[in-house]
């Protein structure tokens, strides 16, 4: 009796810097509110309640965006919209300015995976261009700066290409469905409505101070 193979676990790429940005924003807001409480008591704490918007916005812009890869395709969680690209719709992965997924009907860019600047390119080393998925390399084995494995765009691209190539080699993608495959794009209403609602509530608290 054959034993069914388990599906690979979903993989998520999120730049390491996002944790720092979000954490620093939270610490700054907390420090300011604690200082206000120590100097003015509960009224001072209420007066500084809107500072909680700083870590909230940082979470929206830095922590929430990511690239999620699973057996169904790639999801780009951007601040305003989440784009779900099924594997059958994917025809090319680009990293010129950021990770970009190209389909027959449009291209979609990942907020969480920008290409490196001049400094990131210059810090590249020979090991950063080795053992990358085959579709990474261009003519003569050339590699774009955005494909270097130590960069945000390069790490995300490697994650996507590795899973994509594995599915292709295993016959898990029907090329005949490429034109018919549908990319789903949905607005992130929880953030887009939640943040203004939080702002209204926090500023309302200042009236109680």
N, CA and C of each residue as an Amber inpcrd file, in Angstrom:
protein
   627
   0.8470000  -1.1900000   0.0000000   0.0000000   0.0000000   0.0000000
   0.8760000   1.2310000   0.0000000   0.6100000   2.1750000  -0.9120000
   1.4100000   3.3920000  -0.9950000   1.0100000   4.3610000   0.1030000
   1.9920000   5.0730000   0.5910000   1.7620000   6.0610000   1.6380000
   1.7760000   7.4450000   1.0040000   0.6910000   8.2220000   1.1060000
   0.6540000   9.5410000   0.4790000   1.7110000  10.4610000   1.0610000
   2.3290000  11.2350000   0.1790000   3.3610000  12.1790000   0.6200000
   2.7040000  13.3930000   1.2700000   3.2930000  13.8400000   2.3500000
   2.7690000  15.0230000   3.0260000   3.1270000  16.2790000   2.2480000
   2.2470000  17.2440000   2.3320000   2.4890000  18.4990000   1.6330000
   3.5720000  19.3010000   2.3540000   4.4230000  19.9870000   1.6020000
   5.4390000  20.8290000   2.2480000   4.7770000  21.9290000   3.0720000
   5.3910000  22.2680000   4.1590000   4.8650000  23.3380000   4.9940000
   4.9590000  24.6750000   4.2590000   3.9840000  25.5720000   4.4460000
   4.0940000  26.9100000   3.8600000   5.3530000  27.6040000   4.3590000
   5.9920000  28.3470000   3.4850000   7.2050000  29.0800000   3.8450000
   6.9250000  30.5730000   3.7140000   7.4480000  31.3430000   4.6380000
   7.1930000  32.7830000   4.6550000   8.5160000  33.5350000   4.6630000
   8.6310000  34.5090000   3.7700000   9.7940000  35.3840000   3.7930000
   9.3680000  36.7590000   4.3070000  10.1190000  37.2330000   5.2960000
   9.9200000  38.5680000   5.8520000  11.3080000  39.1010000   6.1950000
  11.6910000  40.2850000   5.7160000  13.0400000  40.7900000   5.9980000
  13.3300000  40.8510000   7.4920000  14.5490000  40.5400000   7.8680000
  14.9370000  40.5880000   9.2800000  14.7840000  41.9880000   9.8590000
  14.9780000  42.9990000   9.0260000  14.9080000  44.3790000   9.5120000
  13.5080000  44.7510000   9.9870000  12.4720000  44.0410000   9.5120000
  11.1090000  44.4100000   9.9060000  10.8960000  44.2510000  11.4040000
  11.5020000  43.2260000  11.9970000  11.3660000  43.0280000  13.4360000
  11.9960000  44.1910000  14.1880000  13.1430000  44.6610000  13.7120000
  13.8020000  45.7940000  14.3570000  12.9730000  47.0630000  14.2410000
  12.4850000  47.3620000  13.0380000  11.7020000  48.5770000  12.8390000
  10.4480000  48.5680000  13.7130000   9.7550000  47.4280000  13.7240000
   8.5260000  47.3350000  14.5050000   8.8270000  47.4090000  16.0010000
   9.8830000  46.7140000  16.4280000  10.2390000  46.7290000  17.8400000
  10.6750000  48.0940000  18.3270000  11.4690000  48.7890000  17.5260000
  11.9280000  50.1270000  17.9120000  10.7530000  51.0900000  18.0080000
   9.8120000  50.9940000  17.0460000   8.6290000  51.8550000  17.0900000
   7.8300000  51.6160000  18.3610000   7.6830000  50.3390000  18.7360000
   6.9530000  50.0250000  19.9540000   7.6620000  50.5190000  21.2080000
   8.9720000  50.3740000  21.2450000   9.7340000  50.8170000  22.4140000
   9.6990000  52.3300000  22.5800000   9.7720000  53.0510000  21.4670000
   9.7140000  54.5160000  21.5360000   8.3650000  54.9840000  22.0670000
   7.2950000  54.3860000  21.5620000   5.9670000  54.7630000  22.0390000
   5.8010000  54.4190000  23.5110000   6.2780000  53.2320000  23.9150000
   6.1640000  52.8090000  25.3050000   6.9560000  53.7240000  26.2290000
   8.1670000  54.0760000  25.8130000   9.0030000  54.9460000  26.6450000
   8.3420000  56.3110000  26.8490000   7.7730000  56.8660000  25.7790000
   7.1230000  58.1670000  25.8890000   5.8990000  58.1020000  26.7960000
   5.1380000  57.0210000  26.7030000   3.9360000  56.9000000  27.5260000
   4.2720000  56.6610000  28.9890000   5.3040000  55.8660000  29.2500000
   5.7320000  55.6500000  30.6370000   6.2330000  56.9500000  31.2480000
   6.9910000  57.7120000  30.4610000   7.4830000  58.9990000  30.9510000
   6.3290000  59.9440000  31.2720000   5.3140000  59.9660000  30.4070000
   4.1610000  60.8340000  30.6510000   3.3970000  60.3950000  31.9000000
   3.2970000  59.0750000  32.1030000   2.6030000  58.5720000  33.2830000
   3.3500000  58.9300000  34.5610000   4.6630000  58.8080000  34.5410000
   5.4530000  59.1160000  35.7340000   5.4210000  60.5890000  36.0840000
   5.3050000  61.4390000  35.0660000   5.3170000  62.8810000  35.3230000
   3.9290000  63.4610000  35.5730000   2.8970000  62.8910000  34.9330000
   1.5590000  63.4830000  35.0370000   0.4790000  62.4920000  35.4610000
   0.8650000  61.2750000  35.7520000  -0.1150000  60.3020000  36.1970000
  -0.9900000  59.7730000  35.0720000  -2.1980000  59.3350000  35.4630000
  -3.0920000  58.6990000  34.4940000  -3.5110000  59.6590000  33.3840000
  -3.6690000  60.9230000  33.7030000  -4.0510000  61.9020000  32.6760000
  -2.9510000  62.0480000  31.6330000  -1.7060000  61.9740000  32.0730000
  -0.5990000  62.0420000  31.1180000  -0.5790000  60.8190000  30.2170000
  -0.9230000  59.6590000  30.7820000  -0.9750000  58.4400000  29.9890000
  -2.0540000  58.5370000  28.9090000  -3.2170000  59.0510000  29.2930000
  -4.3000000  59.2090000  28.3170000  -3.9240000  60.2130000  27.2350000
  -3.2240000  61.2700000  27.6240000  -2.8510000  62.3020000  26.6620000
  -1.9000000  61.7750000  25.5950000  -1.1260000  60.7410000  25.9610000
  -0.1550000  60.1890000  25.0000000  -0.6670000  58.9220000  24.3220000
  -1.9320000  58.5870000  24.5110000  -2.4950000  57.3790000  23.9080000
  -2.3210000  57.3200000  22.3900000  -2.4350000  58.4640000  21.6730000
  -2.2510000  58.3940000  20.2130000  -0.8790000  57.8900000  19.7740000
   0.0970000  57.8830000  20.6930000   1.4210000  57.3670000  20.3280000
   1.3730000  55.8780000  19.9900000   0.3170000  55.1910000  20.4090000
   0.1780000  53.7780000  20.0660000  -0.0020000  53.5810000  18.5620000
  -0.3460000  54.6610000  17.8770000  -0.4590000  54.5680000  16.4190000
   0.8950000  54.2960000  15.7730000   1.9760000  54.7160000  16.4420000
   3.3070000  54.5200000  15.8550000   3.6200000  53.0380000  15.6710000
   3.5380000  52.1940000  16.7170000   3.7980000  50.7610000  16.4860000
   2.7340000  50.1080000  15.6160000   1.4990000  50.6100000  15.6600000
   0.4470000  50.0320000  14.8230000   0.7580000  50.2420000  13.3460000
   1.1450000  51.4600000  12.9930000   1.4830000  51.7620000  11.6010000
   2.7510000  51.0250000  11.1910000   3.7200000  50.9280000  12.1120000
   4.9530000  50.1910000  11.8180000   4.6460000  48.7240000  11.5410000
   3.7200000  48.1360000  12.2990000   3.3390000  46.7440000  12.0600000
   2.7040000  46.5790000  10.6880000   1.8920000  47.5550000  10.3020000
   1.2200000  47.5060000   9.0050000   2.2130000  47.6180000   7.8480000
   3.1580000  48.5380000   7.9790000   4.0880000  48.8060000   6.8860000
   5.2800000  47.8600000   6.8530000   5.6810000  47.3330000   8.0210000
   6.9080000  46.5460000   8.0710000   6.6780000  45.0710000   8.4090000
   5.8800000  44.7770000   9.4500000   5.7460000  43.4000000   9.8790000
   4.7400000  42.6160000   9.0420000   3.6090000  43.2210000   8.7250000
   2.5850000  42.4950000   7.9760000   3.0380000  42.0910000   6.5770000
   3.6990000  42.9550000   5.7940000   4.0970000  42.5570000   4.4340000
   5.0520000  41.3660000   4.4520000   4.7920000  40.4070000   3.5790000
   5.6460000  39.2320000   3.4790000   5.3660000  38.5300000   2.1560000
   6.1730000  37.5260000   1.8670000   5.9750000  36.6570000   0.7110000
   5.7120000  35.2580000   1.2600000   4.5490000  34.7260000   0.9520000
   4.1460000  33.4270000   1.4880000   4.0520000  32.4210000   0.3440000
   4.7470000  31.2950000   0.5040000   4.7950000  30.2700000  -0.5360000
   4.2020000  28.9690000   0.0120000   3.2560000  28.3920000  -0.7250000
   2.7070000  27.1050000  -0.3300000   2.4160000  26.2720000  -1.5670000
   1.7170000  25.1830000  -1.3980000   1.4870000  24.2720000  -2.5150000
   0.5590000  24.8580000  -3.5740000  -0.2210000  25.8790000  -3.2220000
  -1.1650000  26.4590000  -4.1720000  -0.5460000  27.5810000  -5.0070000
   0.4490000  28.2540000  -4.4630000   1.0570000  29.3570000  -5.1810000
   1.7900000  30.3010000  -4.2520000   1.8970000  31.5500000  -4.6770000
   2.6200000  32.5750000  -3.9240000   1.6560000  33.6930000  -3.5520000
   1.6690000  34.0840000  -2.2930000   0.8610000  35.1990000  -1.8290000
   1.7830000  36.3520000  -1.4610000   1.5250000  37.5020000  -2.0380000
   2.2700000  38.7150000  -1.7110000   1.4140000  39.5650000  -0.7820000
   1.7660000  39.5730000   0.4900000   1.0370000  40.3990000   1.4460000
   1.6530000  41.7900000   1.4420000   1.0190000  42.7210000   0.7640000
   1.4490000  44.1110000   0.7250000   0.5560000  44.9230000   1.6540000
   0.9440000  46.1470000   2.0040000   0.1270000  46.9100000   2.9560000
  -1.3220000  47.1110000   2.5190000  -1.5460000  47.4400000   1.2560000
  -2.8950000  47.7540000   0.8130000  -3.6560000  46.5490000   0.2520000
  -2.9370000  45.6540000  -0.4070000  -3.5950000  44.5180000  -1.0370000
  -2.7690000  43.2470000  -0.8530000  -3.4410000  42.1190000  -0.8590000
  -2.7920000  40.8170000  -0.8630000  -3.0740000  40.1550000  -2.2080000
  -2.0140000  39.7660000  -2.8980000  -2.1360000  39.1600000  -4.2200000
  -1.7650000  37.6900000  -4.1300000  -2.6440000  36.8340000  -4.5950000
  -2.4050000  35.3920000  -4.5880000  -2.2160000  34.9070000  -6.0270000
  -0.9990000  34.4660000  -6.3270000  -0.6440000  34.0140000  -7.6760000
  -0.5300000  32.5000000  -7.6660000  -1.4350000  31.7860000  -8.3420000
  -1.3100000  30.3180000  -8.4110000  -0.1120000  29.9330000  -9.2570000
   0.4560000  28.7790000  -8.9680000   1.6540000  28.3450000  -9.6870000
   1.4180000  28.2680000 -11.1930000   0.2320000  27.8650000 -11.5960000
  -0.0450000  27.7210000 -13.0240000   0.0190000  29.0610000 -13.7560000
  -0.2150000  30.1720000 -13.0330000  -0.2230000  31.4880000 -13.6670000
   1.1740000  32.1010000 -13.7680000   2.1320000  31.5700000 -13.0480000
   3.4630000  32.1710000 -12.9910000   4.2840000  31.7880000 -14.2180000
   4.8330000  32.8110000 -14.8880000   5.6750000  32.5270000 -16.0580000
   7.0900000  33.0650000 -15.8960000   7.3060000  33.9880000 -14.9540000
   8.6600000  34.5240000 -14.7660000   8.7550000  35.1980000 -13.4040000
   9.9460000  35.1310000 -12.8090000  10.2400000  35.8140000 -11.5440000
  11.3410000  36.8230000 -11.8020000  11.0590000  38.0900000 -11.5230000
  12.0040000  39.1670000 -11.8040000  12.4260000  39.8430000 -10.4990000
  13.6490000  40.3880000 -10.4700000  14.1420000  41.0580000  -9.2580000
  14.8270000  42.3810000  -9.5840000  14.4580000  43.0230000 -10.6780000
  15.1710000  44.2340000 -11.0750000  15.0560000  45.3330000 -10.0190000
  13.8520000  45.6200000  -9.5850000  13.6360000  46.6420000  -8.5610000
  13.1290000  46.0400000  -7.2470000  12.4840000  44.9090000  -7.3490000
  11.9580000  44.1700000  -6.1980000  11.5080000  42.8230000  -6.7440000
  11.1570000  41.9090000  -5.8540000  10.5990000  40.6500000  -6.3280000
   9.3100000  40.9450000  -7.0900000   9.2510000  40.4910000  -8.3340000
   8.0710000  40.7020000  -9.1720000   7.6700000  39.3680000  -9.7940000
   6.4070000  39.0260000  -9.6310000   5.8660000  37.8180000 -10.2230000
   5.1340000  38.2000000 -11.5040000   5.5250000  37.6020000 -12.6020000
   4.9650000  37.9480000 -13.9060000   4.0550000  36.8310000 -14.3880000
   2.8620000  37.2110000 -14.8000000   1.8680000  36.2790000 -15.3100000
   1.4310000  36.7570000 -16.6990000   0.6750000  35.9460000 -17.4400000
   0.2310000  36.3750000 -18.7680000  -0.6380000  37.6230000 -18.7470000
  -1.2580000  37.9240000 -17.6130000  -2.2120000  39.0280000 -17.5540000
  -1.7640000  40.1840000 -16.6680000  -0.5220000  40.1600000 -16.2080000
  -0.0380000  41.2630000 -15.3840000   1.1290000  40.8470000 -14.5140000
   1.7410000  41.8210000 -13.8690000   2.8640000  41.5470000 -12.9680000
   2.5480000  42.1320000 -11.6010000   3.1400000  41.5400000 -10.5710000
   2.7960000  41.8760000  -9.1910000   4.0760000  41.9430000  -8.3590000
   4.2400000  43.0510000  -7.6510000   5.4790000  43.3220000  -6.9280000
   5.2950000  43.1300000  -5.4270000   6.3170000  42.5870000  -4.7900000
   6.2900000  42.3350000  -3.3460000   6.8820000  43.5190000  -2.5890000
   6.0890000  44.1120000  -1.7220000   6.5410000  45.2080000  -0.8610000
   7.6780000  44.7300000   0.0520000   7.6050000  43.4860000   0.4970000
   8.5390000  42.9570000   1.4940000   9.8870000  42.5580000   0.9220000
  10.0570000  42.6060000  -0.3980000  11.3040000  42.0920000  -0.9840000
  11.8910000  43.0640000  -2.0040000  12.3750000  44.2310000  -1.5470000
  12.9900000  45.1820000  -2.4800000  14.3720000  44.7060000  -2.9190000
  14.7730000  45.1350000  -4.1050000  16.1190000  44.8290000  -4.5930000
  17.1310000  45.6790000  -3.8220000  18.3830000  45.2650000  -3.7760000
  19.3890000  46.0080000  -3.0010000  19.7880000  47.3100000  -3.6820000
  20.2510000  48.2420000  -2.8610000  20.8350000  49.4610000  -3.3930000
  22.3020000  49.2370000  -3.7100000  23.0220000  50.3350000  -3.8580000
  24.4420000  50.2400000  -4.2100000  25.2180000  49.4860000  -3.1350000
  24.9490000  49.7850000  -1.8700000  25.6860000  49.1410000  -0.7820000
  25.4120000  47.6420000  -0.7520000  24.1450000  47.2630000  -0.8920000
  23.8130000  45.8450000  -0.8630000  24.4520000  45.0820000  -2.0100000
  24.5680000  45.7320000  -3.1700000  25.2020000  45.0920000  -4.3160000
  26.6950000  44.9040000  -4.0870000  27.3410000  45.9240000  -3.5150000
  28.7900000  45.8720000  -3.3150000  29.1950000  44.8970000  -2.2180000
  28.2740000  44.5550000  -1.3320000  28.6160000  43.6020000  -0.2710000
  28.4210000  42.1550000  -0.7250000  28.0410000  41.9790000  -1.9790000
  27.8790000  40.6280000  -2.5010000  29.2030000  39.8820000  -2.5640000
  29.1520000  38.5820000  -2.3060000  30.3360000  37.7270000  -2.3260000
  30.1030000  36.5600000  -3.2830000  31.1630000  35.8770000  -3.6880000
  30.9910000  34.7560000  -4.6230000  29.9760000  33.7200000  -4.1590000
  29.9240000  33.4710000  -2.8440000  28.9840000  32.4510000  -2.3600000
  27.5320000  32.8840000  -2.5080000  27.3160000  34.1860000  -2.7220000
  25.9470000  34.6830000  -2.8660000  25.3550000  34.4180000  -4.2520000
  26.1700000  33.8890000  -5.1590000  25.6650000  33.5790000  -6.5020000
  25.7500000  32.0720000  -6.7910000  26.0680000  31.2950000  -5.7730000
  26.1890000  29.8540000  -5.9590000  24.9370000  29.1170000  -5.4850000
  24.7060000  27.9670000  -6.1260000  23.6410000  27.0520000  -5.7160000
  22.2590000  27.7070000  -5.6920000  22.0190000  28.6050000  -6.6380000
  20.7140000  29.2190000  -6.7640000  19.8580000  28.3890000  -7.7210000
  18.5380000  28.5210000  -7.6620000  17.6920000  27.7820000  -8.6150000
  18.1030000  28.0800000 -10.0560000  17.9540000  27.1190000 -10.9280000
  18.4350000  27.2500000 -12.2970000  17.8790000  28.4350000 -13.0480000
  16.6050000  28.7960000 -12.7980000  16.0010000  29.9080000 -13.5180000
  16.5370000  31.2620000 -13.0790000  17.3860000  31.2810000 -12.0570000
  17.9830000  32.5370000 -11.6050000  18.9960000  33.0620000 -12.6090000
  19.7210000  32.1590000 -13.2460000  20.8760000  32.5500000 -14.0570000
  20.4680000  32.9510000 -15.4700000  21.1390000  34.0180000 -15.9490000
  20.9340000  34.4780000 -17.3040000  22.0210000  33.9560000 -18.2180000
  22.2300000  34.6710000 -19.3180000  23.2440000  34.2600000 -20.2860000
  24.6220000  34.2310000 -19.6400000  25.3700000  33.1500000 -19.8970000
  26.7110000  33.0300000 -19.3450000  26.7490000  32.8750000 -17.8440000
  25.6360000  32.4610000 -17.2420000  25.6050000  32.2960000 -15.7890000
  25.5160000  33.6060000 -15.0240000  25.0830000  34.6710000 -15.7100000
  24.9880000  35.9800000 -15.0620000  23.8430000  36.0020000 -14.0520000
  24.0130000  36.8630000 -13.0450000  23.0170000  37.0050000 -11.9860000
  22.7850000  38.4890000 -11.7280000  21.5520000  38.8820000 -11.6180000
  21.2280000  40.2700000 -11.3090000  21.5450000  40.5790000  -9.8390000
  21.8420000  41.8450000  -9.5250000  22.0630000  42.1950000  -8.1180000
  20.8850000  41.7870000  -7.2280000  19.6750000  41.8990000  -7.7600000
  18.4960000  41.5420000  -6.9780000  18.3390000  40.0640000  -6.7280000
  19.1780000  39.2360000  -7.3770000  19.1310000  37.7910000  -7.1720000
  20.1600000  37.2980000  -6.1660000  21.0570000  38.1620000  -5.7210000
  22.0710000  37.7540000  -4.7500000  21.3920000  37.2020000  -3.4980000
  21.8860000  36.0990000  -3.0160000  21.1760000  35.3670000  -1.9650000
  21.1660000  36.0640000  -0.6100000  21.9750000  37.1150000  -0.4210000
  21.9750000  37.8090000   0.8690000  21.0330000  39.0080000   0.8760000
  20.3740000  39.2840000  -0.2550000  19.4740000  40.4340000  -0.3470000
  18.0360000  40.0010000  -0.0900000  17.1790000  40.9770000   0.2230000
  15.7700000  40.6600000   0.4650000  15.1170000  40.0830000  -0.7850000
  15.3150000  40.7460000  -1.9200000  14.7010000  40.2510000  -3.1570000
  15.2690000  38.8910000  -3.5400000  16.5750000  38.7000000  -3.3190000
  17.2070000  37.4290000  -3.6680000  16.7220000  36.2800000  -2.8070000
  16.5550000  36.5140000  -1.5110000  16.0630000  35.4570000  -0.6250000
  14.6350000  35.0730000  -0.9620000  13.8000000  36.0780000  -1.2280000
  12.4160000  35.7960000  -1.5810000  12.3310000  35.0800000  -2.9270000
  13.1310000  35.5480000  -3.8950000  13.1290000  34.9210000  -5.2160000
  13.5940000  33.4750000  -5.1370000  14.5990000  33.2190000  -4.3180000
  15.0930000  31.8470000  -4.1590000  14.0100000  30.9420000  -3.5870000
  13.2680000  31.4570000  -2.6340000  12.1860000  30.6930000  -2.0300000
  11.1260000  30.3430000  -3.0730000  10.7430000  31.3360000  -3.8700000
   9.7100000  31.1220000  -4.8840000  10.2090000  30.1830000  -5.9750000
  11.3990000  30.4500000  -6.5010000  11.9160000  29.6470000  -7.6130000
  12.1720000  28.2000000  -7.2170000  12.6560000  27.9990000  -5.9990000
  12.9410000  26.6240000  -5.5570000  11.6660000  25.7920000  -5.5240000
  10.6030000  26.3440000  -4.9310000   9.3450000  25.6110000  -4.8640000
   8.7420000  25.4550000  -6.2600000   8.8480000  26.4830000  -7.0880000
   8.3150000  26.4490000  -8.4500000   9.0000000  25.3580000  -9.2770000
  10.3480000  25.3330000  -9.2220000  11.0930000  24.3310000  -9.9830000
  10.7910000  22.9180000  -9.4980000  10.6480000  22.7490000  -8.1960000
  10.3380000  21.4230000  -7.6580000   8.9880000  20.9300000  -8.1700000
   8.0180000  21.8270000  -8.2290000   6.6940000  21.4490000  -8.7210000
   6.7300000  21.1340000 -10.2100000   7.4830000  21.9320000 -10.9720000
   7.6080000  21.6820000 -12.4080000   8.2540000  20.3290000 -12.6590000
   9.3410000  20.0490000 -11.9500000  10.0590000  18.7840000 -12.1350000
   9.2210000  17.5770000 -11.7170000   8.3240000  17.7980000 -10.7660000
   7.4750000  16.7060000 -10.2970000   6.1990000  16.5790000 -11.1190000
   6.0510000  17.4540000 -12.1310000   4.8440000  17.4210000 -12.9530000
   3.6190000  17.9460000 -12.2360000   3.8370000  18.8010000 -11.2450000
   2.7230000  19.3120000 -10.4480000   2.0640000  20.5520000 -11.0010000
   2.5220000  21.0450000 -12.1430000   1.9420000  22.2480000 -12.7320000
   1.4860000  21.9340000 -14.1570000   0.2520000  22.2630000 -14.4460000
  -0.3040000  22.0390000 -15.7780000  -0.1000000  23.3040000 -16.6060000
   0.8600000  23.2560000 -17.5460000   1.1720000  24.4270000 -18.3660000
  -0.0080000  24.8620000 -19.2180000  -0.9270000  23.9480000 -19.5140000
  -2.0870000  24.2970000 -20.3330000  -3.0580000  25.2170000 -19.6010000
  -2.8990000  25.3110000 -18.2750000  -3.7970000  26.1440000 -17.4740000
  -3.2500000  27.5550000 -17.2340000  -2.1040000  27.8710000 -17.8170000
  -1.4550000  29.1560000 -17.5420000  -2.3510000  30.3390000 -17.8830000
  -2.9190000  30.3490000 -19.0700000  -3.7600000  31.4720000 -19.4760000
  -5.0610000  31.5430000 -18.6950000  -5.5560000  30.3980000 -18.2560000
  -6.8360000  30.3760000 -17.5530000  -6.6980000  30.6090000 -16.0490000
  -5.5000000  30.4300000 -15.5160000  -5.2990000  30.5850000 -14.0690000
  -5.5920000  32.0180000 -13.6410000  -6.2630000  32.1550000 -12.5160000
  -6.7210000  33.4630000 -12.0460000  -5.9060000  33.9420000 -10.8530000
  -5.4130000  35.1590000 -10.9590000  -4.7160000  35.8020000  -9.8450000
  -5.7500000  36.5300000  -8.9980000  -5.7040000  36.3090000  -7.7160000
  -6.6800000  36.9240000  -6.8120000  -6.0390000  38.0930000  -6.0700000
  -6.6940000  39.2370000  -6.1140000  -6.1980000  40.4310000  -5.4210000
  -7.2960000  40.9600000  -4.5070000  -7.0060000  41.0530000  -3.2120000
  -8.0080000  41.5100000  -2.2420000  -7.4340000  42.6380000  -1.3880000
  -8.2930000  43.5990000  -1.0910000  -7.8820000  44.7170000  -0.2410000
  -7.7620000  44.2540000   1.2060000  -6.7920000  44.7970000   1.9180000
  -6.5760000  44.4470000   3.3260000  -7.4440000  45.3290000   4.2070000
  -8.7530000  45.0430000   4.2070000  -9.6990000  45.9070000   4.9020000
  -9.4700000  45.9500000   6.4000000  -8.9740000  44.8640000   6.9730000
  -8.7480000  44.8840000   8.4250000  -7.7760000  45.9740000   8.8180000
  -6.7580000  46.1830000   7.9760000  -5.8050000  47.2530000   8.2490000
  -6.3440000  48.6120000   7.7990000  -6.9220000  48.6440000   6.6100000
  -7.3580000  49.9100000   6.0300000  -8.5000000  50.5510000   6.8170000
  -9.3180000  49.7290000   7.4560000 -10.3860000  50.2590000   8.2940000
 -10.0010000  50.2650000   9.7700000  -9.1870000  49.2870000  10.1550000
  -8.8170000  49.1740000  11.5610000  -7.9440000  50.3090000  12.0570000
  -6.9660000  50.7250000  11.2440000  -6.0730000  51.7990000  11.6800000
  -6.8020000  53.1170000  11.8680000  -7.6430000  53.5780000  10.9280000
  -8.4050000  54.8030000  11.1850000  -9.3160000  54.6780000  12.4020000
  -9.9210000  53.4890000  12.5750000 -10.7680000  53.2870000  13.7410000
  -9.9720000  53.3810000  15.0320000  -8.7680000  52.8070000  15.0250000
  -7.9020000  52.9070000  16.1960000  -7.5080000  54.3490000  16.4660000
  -7.2210000  55.0960000  15.4110000  -6.8400000  56.5020000  15.5710000
  -7.9710000  57.3020000  16.2180000  -9.1950000  57.0860000  15.7460000
 -10.3440000  57.7950000  16.3210000 -10.4890000  57.4580000  17.8030000
 -10.3580000  56.1750000  18.1440000 -10.5210000  55.7600000  19.5380000
  -9.4330000  56.3430000  20.4320000  -8.1900000  56.3330000  19.9370000
  -7.0810000  56.8410000  20.7540000  -7.1730000  58.3440000  20.9640000
  -7.5490000  59.0620000  19.9170000  -7.6750000  60.5170000  20.0870000
  -8.8760000  60.8640000  20.9690000  -9.8940000  60.0010000  20.9640000
 -11.0180000  60.2120000  21.8640000 -10.5970000  60.0980000  23.3260000
  -9.6270000  59.2080000  23.5710000  -9.1450000  59.0510000  24.9370000
  -8.4610000  60.2980000  25.4690000  -7.8390000  61.0530000  24.5430000
  -7.1450000  62.2820000  24.9940000  -8.1360000  63.2900000  25.5710000
  -9.4040000  63.2030000  25.1580000 -10.4020000  64.1200000  25.7140000
 -10.7620000  63.7950000  27.1470000 -10.3870000  62.6040000  27.6160000
 -10.6480000  62.2080000  29.0010000  -9.5190000  62.6240000  29.9320000
  -8.3950000  63.0690000  29.3170000  -7.2330000  63.4170000  30.1500000
  -7.4730000  64.6810000  30.9440000
